[in-house]
Structures are given as C-alpha cells and as structure tokens.
Amino acid sequence: MNLLQSMAANVTTGTTIVLTGIERRMTDRERGDVPGWVLITLMTAGLVTALWTLASAQLTALFTQAMDSVSKR
C-alpha cells in the first residue's frame, strides 16, 4: 500500500467514525417530553372547549360590549 492509499484509507475510516457518532447521537435523543407536550395540548384544548361551551353567551356579550365601546369613540 502506498502513501496515497494509506491516507485515503485513514480518511475513509475517520469519516466512518464521525458519521457513526452523528448517527448514534441522532438516534439516542430523549423522547420522553413528546407525550407530556401532547397531554398538555389536549388538556388545554379540552379546557378551552369546556369554558367556551359553558360561557359562550357571556363571552359573546363581553366581546360585543367591548367592540361597541371601541367603535363609539
């Protein structure tokens, strides 16, 4: 093996090591937060839906009153 072949083999080996490290880091990421965020999002959507269902008339009246007070000035 001449010097050029030896250098090419070292570069190939080094590249493989770097790519293997990157691949390992990409596959070893923590995934525990995703279900928590999904749960928080669903609970927030549920709370908004429940509040809107219970207080839609009052919220509509409040919004209408606020818009009337702004438009009259």
PQR file with spaces between the fields and no chain letter, atoms N, CA, C, O and H, PARSE charges and radii, in Angstrom:
ATOM       1  N    MET     1       0.860   -1.164    0.000 -0.4000 1.5000
ATOM       2  CA   MET     1       0.000    0.000    0.000 -0.0000 2.0000
ATOM       3  C    MET     1       0.912    1.236    0.000  0.5500 1.7000
ATOM       4  O    MET     1       1.804    1.368    0.838 -0.5500 1.4000
ATOM       5  N    ASN     2       0.667    2.123   -0.951 -0.4000 1.5000
ATOM       6  CA   ASN     2       1.495    3.325   -0.997 -0.0000 2.0000
ATOM       7  C    ASN     2       0.918    4.400   -0.073  0.5500 1.7000
ATOM       8  O    ASN     2      -0.117    4.196    0.561 -0.5500 1.4000
ATOM       9  H    ASN     2      -0.057    2.016   -1.632  0.4000 1.0000
ATOM      10  N    LEU     3       1.583    5.518   -0.008 -0.4000 1.5000
ATOM      11  CA   LEU     3       1.210    6.592    0.907 -0.0000 2.0000
ATOM      12  C    LEU     3      -0.171    7.149    0.585  0.5500 1.7000
ATOM      13  O    LEU     3      -0.949    7.421    1.500 -0.5500 1.4000
ATOM      14  H    LEU     3       2.424    5.684   -0.523  0.4000 1.0000
ATOM      15  N    LEU     4      -0.489    7.322   -0.679 -0.4000 1.5000
ATOM      16  CA   LEU     4      -1.789    7.863   -1.068 -0.0000 2.0000
ATOM      17  C    LEU     4      -2.925    6.913   -0.681  0.5500 1.7000
ATOM      18  O    LEU     4      -3.965    7.368   -0.203 -0.5500 1.4000
ATOM      19  H    LEU     4       0.142    7.101   -1.422  0.4000 1.0000
ATOM      20  N    GLN     5      -2.751    5.629   -0.873 -0.4000 1.5000
ATOM      21  CA   GLN     5      -3.768    4.658   -0.483 -0.0000 2.0000
ATOM      22  C    GLN     5      -3.947    4.623    1.027  0.5500 1.7000
ATOM      23  O    GLN     5      -5.062    4.487    1.531 -0.5500 1.4000
ATOM      24  H    GLN     5      -1.907    5.260   -1.261  0.4000 1.0000
ATOM      25  N    SER     6      -2.824    4.747    1.746 -0.4000 1.5000
ATOM      26  CA   SER     6      -2.883    4.767    3.202 -0.0000 2.0000
ATOM      27  C    SER     6      -3.654    5.985    3.709  0.5500 1.7000
ATOM      28  O    SER     6      -4.463    5.873    4.631 -0.5500 1.4000
ATOM      29  H    SER     6      -1.919    4.857    1.336  0.4000 1.0000
ATOM      30  N    MET     7      -3.398    7.159    3.098 -0.4000 1.5000
ATOM      31  CA   MET     7      -4.103    8.382    3.507 -0.0000 2.0000
ATOM      32  C    MET     7      -5.596    8.275    3.192  0.5500 1.7000
ATOM      33  O    MET     7      -6.434    8.708    3.984 -0.5500 1.4000
ATOM      34  H    MET     7      -2.741    7.250    2.350  0.4000 1.0000
ATOM      35  N    ALA     8      -5.926    7.696    2.031 -0.4000 1.5000
ATOM      36  CA   ALA     8      -7.324    7.532    1.654 -0.0000 2.0000
ATOM      37  C    ALA     8      -8.032    6.581    2.617  0.5500 1.7000
ATOM      38  O    ALA     8      -9.189    6.810    2.967 -0.5500 1.4000
ATOM      39  H    ALA     8      -5.245    7.345    1.388  0.4000 1.0000
ATOM      40  N    ALA     9      -7.364    5.535    3.043 -0.4000 1.5000
ATOM      41  CA   ALA     9      -7.955    4.599    3.998 -0.0000 2.0000
ATOM      42  C    ALA     9      -8.191    5.280    5.336  0.5500 1.7000
ATOM      43  O    ALA     9      -9.210    5.035    5.981 -0.5500 1.4000
ATOM      44  H    ALA     9      -6.423    5.349    2.759  0.4000 1.0000
ATOM      45  N    ASN    10      -7.265    6.132    5.765 -0.4000 1.5000
ATOM      46  CA   ASN    10      -7.427    6.852    7.030 -0.0000 2.0000
ATOM      47  C    ASN    10      -8.580    7.848    6.963  0.5500 1.7000
ATOM      48  O    ASN    10      -9.340    7.985    7.921 -0.5500 1.4000
ATOM      49  H    ASN    10      -6.437    6.332    5.241  0.4000 1.0000
ATOM      50  N    VAL    11      -8.712    8.541    5.837 -0.4000 1.5000
ATOM      51  CA   VAL    11      -9.811    9.493    5.675 -0.0000 2.0000
ATOM      52  C    VAL    11     -11.145    8.749    5.696  0.5500 1.7000
ATOM      53  O    VAL    11     -12.097    9.191    6.339 -0.5500 1.4000
ATOM      54  H    VAL    11      -8.094    8.429    5.058  0.4000 1.0000
ATOM      55  N    THR    12     -11.211    7.633    4.999 -0.4000 1.5000
ATOM      56  CA   THR    12     -12.439    6.838    4.965 -0.0000 2.0000
ATOM      57  C    THR    12     -12.795    6.340    6.363  0.5500 1.7000
ATOM      58  O    THR    12     -13.955    6.400    6.769 -0.5500 1.4000
ATOM      59  H    THR    12     -10.438    7.274    4.476  0.4000 1.0000
ATOM      60  N    THR    13     -11.802    5.851    7.094 -0.4000 1.5000
ATOM      61  CA   THR    13     -12.037    5.374    8.455 -0.0000 2.0000
ATOM      62  C    THR    13     -12.488    6.520    9.352  0.5500 1.7000
ATOM      63  O    THR    13     -13.419    6.354   10.140 -0.5500 1.4000
ATOM      64  H    THR    13     -10.860    5.802    6.763  0.4000 1.0000
ATOM      65  N    GLY    14     -11.851    7.666    9.247 -0.4000 1.5000
ATOM      66  CA   GLY    14     -12.223    8.836   10.053 -0.0000 2.0000
ATOM      67  C    GLY    14     -13.630    9.314    9.744  0.5500 1.7000
ATOM      68  O    GLY    14     -14.390    9.661   10.647 -0.5500 1.4000
ATOM      69  H    GLY    14     -11.095    7.801    8.606  0.4000 1.0000
ATOM      70  N    THR    15     -13.972    9.329    8.461 -0.4000 1.5000
ATOM      71  CA   THR    15     -15.317    9.735    8.055 -0.0000 2.0000
ATOM      72  C    THR    15     -16.357    8.763    8.602  0.5500 1.7000
ATOM      73  O    THR    15     -17.418    9.181    9.064 -0.5500 1.4000
ATOM      74  H    THR    15     -13.354    9.046    7.727  0.4000 1.0000
ATOM      75  N    THR    16     -16.058    7.485    8.550 -0.4000 1.5000
ATOM      76  CA   THR    16     -16.985    6.476    9.076 -0.0000 2.0000
ATOM      77  C    THR    16     -17.194    6.662   10.568  0.5500 1.7000
ATOM      78  O    THR    16     -18.318    6.553   11.056 -0.5500 1.4000
ATOM      79  H    THR    16     -15.196    7.146    8.175  0.4000 1.0000
ATOM      80  N    ILE    17     -16.122    6.941   11.295 -0.4000 1.5000
ATOM      81  CA   ILE    17     -16.229    7.148   12.744 -0.0000 2.0000
ATOM      82  C    ILE    17     -17.084    8.371   13.047  0.5500 1.7000
ATOM      83  O    ILE    17     -17.941    8.324   13.929 -0.5500 1.4000
ATOM      84  H    ILE    17     -15.209    7.029   10.898  0.4000 1.0000
ATOM      85  N    VAL    18     -16.861    9.461   12.325 -0.4000 1.5000
ATOM      86  CA   VAL    18     -17.635   10.686   12.550 -0.0000 2.0000
ATOM      87  C    VAL    18     -19.104   10.457   12.224  0.5500 1.7000
ATOM      88  O    VAL    18     -19.976   10.841   13.004 -0.5500 1.4000
ATOM      89  H    VAL    18     -16.165    9.499   11.607  0.4000 1.0000
ATOM      90  N    LEU    19     -19.390    9.836   11.080 -0.4000 1.5000
ATOM      91  CA   LEU    19     -20.779    9.591   10.698 -0.0000 2.0000
ATOM      92  C    LEU    19     -21.468    8.637   11.664  0.5500 1.7000
ATOM      93  O    LEU    19     -22.656    8.794   11.944 -0.5500 1.4000
ATOM      94  H    LEU    19     -18.682    9.525   10.447  0.4000 1.0000
ATOM      95  N    THR    20     -20.735    7.646   12.177 -0.4000 1.5000
ATOM      96  CA   THR    20     -21.313    6.729   13.154 -0.0000 2.0000
ATOM      97  C    THR    20     -21.668    7.476   14.435  0.5500 1.7000
ATOM      98  O    THR    20     -22.712    7.215   15.033 -0.5500 1.4000
ATOM      99  H    THR    20     -19.770    7.518   11.949  0.4000 1.0000
ATOM     100  N    GLY    21     -20.810    8.402   14.863 -0.4000 1.5000
ATOM     101  CA   GLY    21     -21.091    9.204   16.052 -0.0000 2.0000
ATOM     102  C    GLY    21     -22.301   10.096   15.867  0.5500 1.7000
ATOM     103  O    GLY    21     -23.121   10.237   16.774 -0.5500 1.4000
ATOM     104  H    GLY    21     -19.962    8.614   14.377  0.4000 1.0000
ATOM     105  N    ILE    22     -22.413   10.701   14.690 -0.4000 1.5000
ATOM     106  CA   ILE    22     -23.577   11.564   14.407 -0.0000 2.0000
ATOM     107  C    ILE    22     -24.850   10.732   14.388  0.5500 1.7000
ATOM     108  O    ILE    22     -25.869   11.139   14.947 -0.5500 1.4000
ATOM     109  H    ILE    22     -21.746   10.587   13.953  0.4000 1.0000
ATOM     110  N    GLU    23     -24.796    9.565   13.746 -0.4000 1.5000
ATOM     111  CA   GLU    23     -25.974    8.704   13.691 -0.0000 2.0000
ATOM     112  C    GLU    23     -26.382    8.252   15.084  0.5500 1.7000
ATOM     113  O    GLU    23     -27.572    8.196   15.392 -0.5500 1.4000
ATOM     114  H    GLU    23     -23.968    9.235   13.293  0.4000 1.0000
ATOM     115  N    ARG    24     -25.412    7.931   15.925 -0.4000 1.5000
ATOM     116  CA   ARG    24     -25.723    7.486   17.285 -0.0000 2.0000
ATOM     117  C    ARG    24     -26.380    8.618   18.073  0.5500 1.7000
ATOM     118  O    ARG    24     -27.331    8.382   18.818 -0.5500 1.4000
ATOM     119  H    ARG    24     -24.445    7.977   15.675  0.4000 1.0000
ATOM     120  N    ARG    25     -25.880    9.843   17.913 -0.4000 1.5000
ATOM     121  CA   ARG    25     -26.479   10.965   18.635 -0.0000 2.0000
ATOM     122  C    ARG    25     -27.887   11.255   18.147  0.5500 1.7000
ATOM     123  O    ARG    25     -28.745   11.648   18.939 -0.5500 1.4000
ATOM     124  H    ARG    25     -25.107   10.034   17.308  0.4000 1.0000
ATOM     125  N    MET    26     -28.139   11.072   16.872 -0.4000 1.5000
ATOM     126  CA   MET    26     -29.470   11.339   16.342 -0.0000 2.0000
ATOM     127  C    MET    26     -30.475   10.294   16.794  0.5500 1.7000
ATOM     128  O    MET    26     -31.650   10.615   16.972 -0.5500 1.4000
ATOM     129  H    MET    26     -27.442   10.753   16.229  0.4000 1.0000
ATOM     130  N    THR    27     -30.051    9.063   16.984 -0.4000 1.5000
ATOM     131  CA   THR    27     -30.993    8.022   17.383 -0.0000 2.0000
ATOM     132  C    THR    27     -31.143    7.914   18.893  0.5500 1.7000
ATOM     133  O    THR    27     -32.096    7.295   19.367 -0.5500 1.4000
ATOM     134  H    THR    27     -29.097    8.802   16.839  0.4000 1.0000
ATOM     135  N    ASP    28     -30.226    8.503   19.665 -0.4000 1.5000
ATOM     136  CA   ASP    28     -30.274    8.403   21.118 -0.0000 2.0000
ATOM     137  C    ASP    28     -30.949    9.596   21.783  0.5500 1.7000
ATOM     138  O    ASP    28     -30.849    9.759   22.999 -0.5500 1.4000
ATOM     139  H    ASP    28     -29.453    9.006   19.280  0.4000 1.0000
ATOM     140  N    ARG    29     -31.627   10.423   21.016 -0.4000 1.5000
ATOM     141  CA   ARG    29     -32.272   11.603   21.611 -0.0000 2.0000
ATOM     142  C    ARG    29     -33.368   11.182   22.573  0.5500 1.7000
ATOM     143  O    ARG    29     -34.012   10.148   22.401 -0.5500 1.4000
ATOM     144  H    ARG    29     -31.708   10.291   20.028  0.4000 1.0000
ATOM     145  N    GLU    30     -33.562   12.014   23.593 -0.4000 1.5000
ATOM     146  CA   GLU    30     -34.622   11.725   24.550 -0.0000 2.0000
ATOM     147  C    GLU    30     -35.975   11.967   23.891  0.5500 1.7000
ATOM     148  O    GLU    30     -36.168   12.949   23.174 -0.5500 1.4000
ATOM     149  H    GLU    30     -33.039   12.855   23.733  0.4000 1.0000
ATOM     150  N    ARG    31     -36.881   11.080   24.141 -0.4000 1.5000
ATOM     151  CA   ARG    31     -38.205   11.215   23.544 -0.0000 2.0000
ATOM     152  C    ARG    31     -39.286   11.266   24.614  0.5500 1.7000
ATOM     153  O    ARG    31     -40.465   11.104   24.297 -0.5500 1.4000
ATOM     154  H    ARG    31     -36.725   10.283   24.724  0.4000 1.0000
ATOM     155  N    GLY    32     -38.918   11.487   25.873 -0.4000 1.5000
ATOM     156  CA   GLY    32     -39.879   11.465   26.956 -0.0000 2.0000
ATOM     157  C    GLY    32     -40.769   12.692   27.021  0.5500 1.7000
ATOM     158  O    GLY    32     -41.840   12.632   27.625 -0.5500 1.4000
ATOM     159  H    GLY    32     -37.960   11.619   26.131  0.4000 1.0000
ATOM     160  N    ASP    33     -40.360   13.814   26.414 -0.4000 1.5000
ATOM     161  CA   ASP    33     -41.141   15.039   26.508 -0.0000 2.0000
ATOM     162  C    ASP    33     -42.324   15.062   25.550  0.5500 1.7000
ATOM     163  O    ASP    33     -43.287   15.791   25.787 -0.5500 1.4000
ATOM     164  H    ASP    33     -39.490   13.862   25.924  0.4000 1.0000
ATOM     165  N    VAL    34     -42.277   14.300   24.496 -0.4000 1.5000
ATOM     166  CA   VAL    34     -43.344   14.366   23.496 -0.0000 2.0000
ATOM     167  C    VAL    34     -44.697   13.987   24.091  0.5500 1.7000
ATOM     168  O    VAL    34     -45.652   14.734   23.881 -0.5500 1.4000
ATOM     169  H    VAL    34     -41.494   13.708   24.303  0.4000 1.0000
ATOM     170  N    PRO    35     -44.843   12.887   24.812 -0.5600 1.5000
ATOM     171  CA   PRO    35     -46.157   12.579   25.375  0.2800 2.0000
ATOM     172  C    PRO    35     -46.635   13.642   26.367  0.5500 1.7000
ATOM     173  O    PRO    35     -47.834   13.909   26.448 -0.5500 1.4000
ATOM     174  N    GLY    36     -45.727   14.244   27.112 -0.4000 1.5000
ATOM     175  CA   GLY    36     -46.103   15.308   28.030 -0.0000 2.0000
ATOM     176  C    GLY    36     -46.663   16.509   27.296  0.5500 1.7000
ATOM     177  O    GLY    36     -47.677   17.076   27.703 -0.5500 1.4000
ATOM     178  H    GLY    36     -44.753   14.026   27.046  0.4000 1.0000
ATOM     179  N    TRP    37     -46.003   16.899   26.209 -0.4000 1.5000
ATOM     180  CA   TRP    37     -46.487   18.049   25.442 -0.0000 2.0000
ATOM     181  C    TRP    37     -47.818   17.735   24.772  0.5500 1.7000
ATOM     182  O    TRP    37     -48.693   18.596   24.681 -0.5500 1.4000
ATOM     183  H    TRP    37     -45.180   16.439   25.878  0.4000 1.0000
ATOM     184  N    VAL    38     -47.964   16.526   24.315 -0.4000 1.5000
ATOM     185  CA   VAL    38     -49.235   16.139   23.703 -0.0000 2.0000
ATOM     186  C    VAL    38     -50.349   16.199   24.744  0.5500 1.7000
ATOM     187  O    VAL    38     -51.443   16.688   24.463 -0.5500 1.4000
ATOM     188  H    VAL    38     -47.253   15.826   24.389  0.4000 1.0000
ATOM     189  N    LEU    39     -50.067   15.701   25.939 -0.4000 1.5000
ATOM     190  CA   LEU    39     -51.069   15.726   27.009 -0.0000 2.0000
ATOM     191  C    LEU    39     -51.431   17.163   27.384  0.5500 1.7000
ATOM     192  O    LEU    39     -52.610   17.475   27.555 -0.5500 1.4000
ATOM     193  H    LEU    39     -49.179   15.303   26.167  0.4000 1.0000
ATOM     194  N    ILE    40     -50.450   18.025   27.511 -0.4000 1.5000
ATOM     195  CA   ILE    40     -50.715   19.430   27.851 -0.0000 2.0000
ATOM     196  C    ILE    40     -51.557   20.089   26.767  0.5500 1.7000
ATOM     197  O    ILE    40     -52.488   20.836   27.071 -0.5500 1.4000
ATOM     198  H    ILE    40     -49.493   17.772   27.372  0.4000 1.0000
ATOM     199  N    THR    41     -51.237   19.818   25.506 -0.4000 1.5000
ATOM     200  CA   THR    41     -52.002   20.408   24.403 -0.0000 2.0000
ATOM     201  C    THR    41     -53.446   19.926   24.408  0.5500 1.7000
ATOM     202  O    THR    41     -54.370   20.720   24.238 -0.5500 1.4000
ATOM     203  H    THR    41     -50.481   19.211   25.259  0.4000 1.0000
ATOM     204  N    LEU    42     -53.638   18.634   24.600 -0.4000 1.5000
ATOM     205  CA   LEU    42     -55.001   18.096   24.629 -0.0000 2.0000
ATOM     206  C    LEU    42     -55.794   18.617   25.826  0.5500 1.7000
ATOM     207  O    LEU    42     -56.981   18.919   25.702 -0.5500 1.4000
ATOM     208  H    LEU    42     -52.887   17.988   24.738  0.4000 1.0000
ATOM     209  N    MET    43     -55.141   18.724   26.982 -0.4000 1.5000
ATOM     210  CA   MET    43     -55.840   19.242   28.159 -0.0000 2.0000
ATOM     211  C    MET    43     -56.214   20.712   27.967  0.5500 1.7000
ATOM     212  O    MET    43     -57.299   21.132   28.369 -0.5500 1.4000
ATOM     213  H    MET    43     -54.177   18.479   27.082  0.4000 1.0000
ATOM     214  N    THR    44     -55.325   21.490   27.358 -0.4000 1.5000
ATOM     215  CA   THR    44     -55.623   22.899   27.100 -0.0000 2.0000
ATOM     216  C    THR    44     -56.793   23.033   26.138  0.5500 1.7000
ATOM     217  O    THR    44     -57.690   23.847   26.354 -0.5500 1.4000
ATOM     218  H    THR    44     -54.444   21.148   27.032  0.4000 1.0000
ATOM     219  N    ALA    45     -56.784   22.238   25.080 -0.4000 1.5000
ATOM     220  CA   ALA    45     -57.893   22.272   24.127 -0.0000 2.0000
ATOM     221  C    ALA    45     -59.196   21.861   24.800  0.5500 1.7000
ATOM     222  O    ALA    45     -60.246   22.438   24.519 -0.5500 1.4000
ATOM     223  H    ALA    45     -56.055   21.576   24.905  0.4000 1.0000
ATOM     224  N    GLY    46     -59.139   20.872   25.684 -0.4000 1.5000
ATOM     225  CA   GLY    46     -60.333   20.447   26.415 -0.0000 2.0000
ATOM     226  C    GLY    46     -60.857   21.526   27.342  0.5500 1.7000
ATOM     227  O    GLY    46     -62.066   21.746   27.425 -0.5500 1.4000
ATOM     228  H    GLY    46     -58.286   20.402   25.912  0.4000 1.0000
ATOM     229  N    LEU    47     -59.946   22.204   28.043 -0.4000 1.5000
ATOM     230  CA   LEU    47     -60.372   23.291   28.936 -0.0000 2.0000
ATOM     231  C    LEU    47     -60.992   24.445   28.165  0.5500 1.7000
ATOM     232  O    LEU    47     -62.008   24.997   28.588 -0.5500 1.4000
ATOM     233  H    LEU    47     -58.965   22.025   27.975  0.4000 1.0000
ATOM     234  N    VAL    48     -60.401   24.810   27.052 -0.4000 1.5000
ATOM     235  CA   VAL    48     -60.953   25.900   26.238 -0.0000 2.0000
ATOM     236  C    VAL    48     -62.332   25.518   25.722  0.5500 1.7000
ATOM     237  O    VAL    48     -63.254   26.332   25.750 -0.5500 1.4000
ATOM     238  H    VAL    48     -59.576   24.361   26.708  0.4000 1.0000
ATOM     239  N    THR    49     -62.476   24.291   25.253 -0.4000 1.5000
ATOM     240  CA   THR    49     -63.783   23.831   24.760 -0.0000 2.0000
ATOM     241  C    THR    49     -64.825   23.834   25.866  0.5500 1.7000
ATOM     242  O    THR    49     -65.960   24.260   25.653 -0.5500 1.4000
ATOM     243  H    THR    49     -61.727   23.629   25.230  0.4000 1.0000
ATOM     244  N    ALA    50     -64.444   23.359   27.047 -0.4000 1.5000
ATOM     245  CA   ALA    50     -65.393   23.323   28.170 -0.0000 2.0000
ATOM     246  C    ALA    50     -65.790   24.731   28.592  0.5500 1.7000
ATOM     247  O    ALA    50     -66.971   25.000   28.814 -0.5500 1.4000
ATOM     248  H    ALA    50     -63.523   23.012   27.220  0.4000 1.0000
ATOM     249  N    LEU    51     -64.820   25.628   28.705 -0.4000 1.5000
ATOM     250  CA   LEU    51     -65.137   27.014   29.092 -0.0000 2.0000
ATOM     251  C    LEU    51     -65.992   27.692   28.029  0.5500 1.7000
ATOM     252  O    LEU    51     -66.937   28.410   28.356 -0.5500 1.4000
ATOM     253  H    LEU    51     -63.861   25.409   28.525  0.4000 1.0000
ATOM     254  N    TRP    52     -65.666   27.471   26.764 -0.4000 1.5000
ATOM     255  CA   TRP    52     -66.444   28.094   25.695 -0.0000 2.0000
ATOM     256  C    TRP    52     -67.881   27.569   25.687  0.5500 1.7000
ATOM     257  O    TRP    52     -68.823   28.321   25.436 -0.5500 1.4000
ATOM     258  H    TRP    52     -64.898   26.888   26.498  0.4000 1.0000
ATOM     259  N    THR    53     -68.038   26.277   25.962 -0.4000 1.5000
ATOM     260  CA   THR    53     -69.380   25.690   25.999 -0.0000 2.0000
ATOM     261  C    THR    53     -70.199   26.271   27.146  0.5500 1.7000
ATOM     262  O    THR    53     -71.376   26.588   26.979 -0.5500 1.4000
ATOM     263  H    THR    53     -67.273   25.666   26.165  0.4000 1.0000
ATOM     264  N    LEU    54     -69.570   26.407   28.304 -0.4000 1.5000
ATOM     265  CA   LEU    54     -70.288   26.891   29.486 -0.0000 2.0000
ATOM     266  C    LEU    54     -70.544   28.395   29.459  0.5500 1.7000
ATOM     267  O    LEU    54     -71.558   28.864   29.976 -0.5500 1.4000
ATOM     268  H    LEU    54     -68.613   26.149   28.439  0.4000 1.0000
ATOM     269  N    ALA    55     -69.634   29.145   28.860 -0.4000 1.5000
ATOM     270  CA   ALA    55     -69.741   30.598   28.976 -0.0000 2.0000
ATOM     271  C    ALA    55     -69.819   31.301   27.628  0.5500 1.7000
ATOM     272  O    ALA    55     -69.429   32.464   27.528 -0.5500 1.4000
ATOM     273  H    ALA    55     -68.811   28.764   28.440  0.4000 1.0000
ATOM     274  N    SER    56     -70.306   30.640   26.600 -0.4000 1.5000
ATOM     275  CA   SER    56     -70.315   31.259   25.273 -0.0000 2.0000
ATOM     276  C    SER    56     -71.193   32.507   25.217  0.5500 1.7000
ATOM     277  O    SER    56     -70.822   33.496   24.584 -0.5500 1.4000
ATOM     278  H    SER    56     -70.623   29.695   26.681  0.4000 1.0000
ATOM     279  N    ALA    57     -72.344   32.473   25.869 -0.4000 1.5000
ATOM     280  CA   ALA    57     -73.228   33.644   25.845 -0.0000 2.0000
ATOM     281  C    ALA    57     -72.566   34.838   26.542  0.5500 1.7000
ATOM     282  O    ALA    57     -72.615   35.960   26.037 -0.5500 1.4000
ATOM     283  H    ALA    57     -72.645   31.670   26.384  0.4000 1.0000
ATOM     284  N    GLN    58     -71.951   34.594   27.694 -0.4000 1.5000
ATOM     285  CA   GLN    58     -71.292   35.675   28.425 -0.0000 2.0000
ATOM     286  C    GLN    58     -70.070   36.196   27.657  0.5500 1.7000
ATOM     287  O    GLN    58     -69.825   37.402   27.621 -0.5500 1.4000
ATOM     288  H    GLN    58     -71.911   33.683   28.104  0.4000 1.0000
ATOM     289  N    LEU    59     -69.309   35.291   27.047 -0.4000 1.5000
ATOM     290  CA   LEU    59     -68.139   35.721   26.277 -0.0000 2.0000
ATOM     291  C    LEU    59     -68.549   36.524   25.043  0.5500 1.7000
ATOM     292  O    LEU    59     -67.893   37.503   24.688 -0.5500 1.4000
ATOM     293  H    LEU    59     -69.508   34.311   27.076  0.4000 1.0000
ATOM     294  N    THR    60     -69.625   36.110   24.398 -0.4000 1.5000
ATOM     295  CA   THR    60     -70.123   36.851   23.236 -0.0000 2.0000
ATOM     296  C    THR    60     -70.601   38.237   23.647  0.5500 1.7000
ATOM     297  O    THR    60     -70.311   39.222   22.968 -0.5500 1.4000
ATOM     298  H    THR    60     -70.158   35.315   24.686  0.4000 1.0000
ATOM     299  N    ALA    61     -71.326   38.316   24.749 -0.4000 1.5000
ATOM     300  CA   ALA    61     -71.799   39.616   25.242 -0.0000 2.0000
ATOM     301  C    ALA    61     -70.626   40.513   25.630  0.5500 1.7000
ATOM     302  O    ALA    61     -70.637   41.710   25.344 -0.5500 1.4000
ATOM     303  H    ALA    61     -71.561   37.516   25.300  0.4000 1.0000
ATOM     304  N    LEU    62     -69.628   39.943   26.272 -0.4000 1.5000
ATOM     305  CA   LEU    62     -68.448   40.706   26.673 -0.0000 2.0000
ATOM     306  C    LEU    62     -67.711   41.243   25.449  0.5500 1.7000
ATOM     307  O    LEU    62     -67.293   42.401   25.428 -0.5500 1.4000
ATOM     308  H    LEU    62     -69.619   38.971   26.504  0.4000 1.0000
ATOM     309  N    PHE    63     -67.554   40.399   24.434 -0.4000 1.5000
ATOM     310  CA   PHE    63     -66.878   40.817   23.211 -0.0000 2.0000
ATOM     311  C    PHE    63     -67.666   41.903   22.486  0.5500 1.7000
ATOM     312  O    PHE    63     -67.095   42.888   22.018 -0.5500 1.4000
ATOM     313  H    PHE    63     -67.893   39.458   24.452  0.4000 1.0000
ATOM     314  N    THR    64     -68.974   41.719   22.395 -0.4000 1.5000
ATOM     315  CA   THR    64     -69.823   42.710   21.727 -0.0000 2.0000
ATOM     316  C    THR    64     -69.772   44.048   22.453  0.5500 1.7000
ATOM     317  O    THR    64     -69.683   45.098   21.817 -0.5500 1.4000
ATOM     318  H    THR    64     -69.438   40.919   22.775  0.4000 1.0000
ATOM     319  N    GLN    65     -69.829   44.015   23.783 -0.4000 1.5000
ATOM     320  CA   GLN    65     -69.760   45.241   24.579 -0.0000 2.0000
ATOM     321  C    GLN    65     -68.411   45.934   24.370  0.5500 1.7000
ATOM     322  O    GLN    65     -68.354   47.156   24.233 -0.5500 1.4000
ATOM     323  H    GLN    65     -69.902   43.163   24.300  0.4000 1.0000
ATOM     324  N    ALA    66     -67.348   45.168   24.346 -0.4000 1.5000
ATOM     325  CA   ALA    66     -66.021   45.762   24.151 -0.0000 2.0000
ATOM     326  C    ALA    66     -65.900   46.379   22.767  0.5500 1.7000
ATOM     327  O    ALA    66     -65.353   47.473   22.630 -0.5500 1.4000
ATOM     328  H    ALA    66     -67.394   44.175   24.457  0.4000 1.0000
ATOM     329  N    MET    67     -66.397   45.701   21.740 -0.4000 1.5000
ATOM     330  CA   MET    67     -66.319   46.245   20.378 -0.0000 2.0000
ATOM     331  C    MET    67     -67.196   47.484   20.228  0.5500 1.7000
ATOM     332  O    MET    67     -66.816   48.424   19.530 -0.5500 1.4000
ATOM     333  H    MET    67     -66.842   44.813   21.852  0.4000 1.0000
ATOM     334  N    ASP    68     -68.371   47.499   20.875 -0.4000 1.5000
ATOM     335  CA   ASP    68     -69.242   48.672   20.813 -0.0000 2.0000
ATOM     336  C    ASP    68     -68.590   49.870   21.488  0.5500 1.7000
ATOM     337  O    ASP    68     -68.701   50.994   20.998 -0.5500 1.4000
ATOM     338  H    ASP    68     -68.680   46.735   21.442  0.4000 1.0000
ATOM     339  N    SER    69     -67.910   49.640   22.613 -0.4000 1.5000
ATOM     340  CA   SER    69     -67.287   50.748   23.314 -0.0000 2.0000
ATOM     341  C    SER    69     -66.116   51.307   22.529  0.5500 1.7000
ATOM     342  O    SER    69     -65.833   52.502   22.619 -0.5500 1.4000
ATOM     343  H    SER    69     -67.820   48.727   23.011  0.4000 1.0000
ATOM     344  N    VAL    70     -65.435   50.483   21.770 -0.4000 1.5000
ATOM     345  CA   VAL    70     -64.307   50.961   20.971 -0.0000 2.0000
ATOM     346  C    VAL    70     -64.823   51.692   19.735  0.5500 1.7000
ATOM     347  O    VAL    70     -64.275   52.732   19.371 -0.5500 1.4000
ATOM     348  H    VAL    70     -65.664   49.512   21.696  0.4000 1.0000
ATOM     349  N    SER    71     -65.850   51.180   19.091 -0.4000 1.5000
ATOM     350  CA   SER    71     -66.336   51.772   17.854 -0.0000 2.0000
ATOM     351  C    SER    71     -67.086   53.085   18.081  0.5500 1.7000
ATOM     352  O    SER    71     -67.200   53.889   17.156 -0.5500 1.4000
ATOM     353  H    SER    71     -66.295   50.335   19.387  0.4000 1.0000
ATOM     354  N    LYS    72     -67.601   53.320   19.293 -0.4000 1.5000
ATOM     355  CA   LYS    72     -68.347   54.554   19.573 -0.0000 2.0000
ATOM     356  C    LYS    72     -67.415   55.727   19.833  0.5500 1.7000
ATOM     357  O    LYS    72     -67.845   56.878   19.765 -0.5500 1.4000
ATOM     358  H    LYS    72     -67.509   52.666   20.044  0.4000 1.0000
ATOM     359  N    ARG    73     -66.175   55.466   20.121 -0.4000 1.5000
ATOM     360  CA   ARG    73     -65.235   56.572   20.426 -0.0000 2.0000
ATOM     361  C    ARG    73     -64.635   57.158   19.218  0.5500 1.7000
ATOM     362  O    ARG    73     -63.833   58.087   19.315 -0.5500 1.4000
ATOM     363  H    ARG    73     -65.825   54.531   20.176  0.4000 1.0000
